[in-house]
Amino acid sequence: RLSAASEAIVHFERAHQLVQEASLPDMPNEADFRDLYTQLSRAYKLSGQTEKALAMDAQLEKLIDS
């Protein structure tokens, strides 16, 4: 289970990096961002990386508030 969470983190972090590097026409929609931050936060929580999970939760909250 821990191995699966660690593997998920690698993939979600790569997706997060790609989103940050994307140009405006290639940007995912808001629902995709919410899903990415939610899943990345969950993977961090499952792997015991609470601070990183909280950082993703904060980004998600910021997205929702905007």
HELIX and SHEET records of a PDB file:
HELIX    1   1 LEU A    2  GLU A   21  1                                  20    
HELIX    2   2 LEU A   24  ASP A   26  5                                   3    
HELIX    3   3 GLU A   30  LEU A   46  1                                  17    
HELIX    4   4 THR A   50  ASP A   65  1                                  16    
END                                                                             
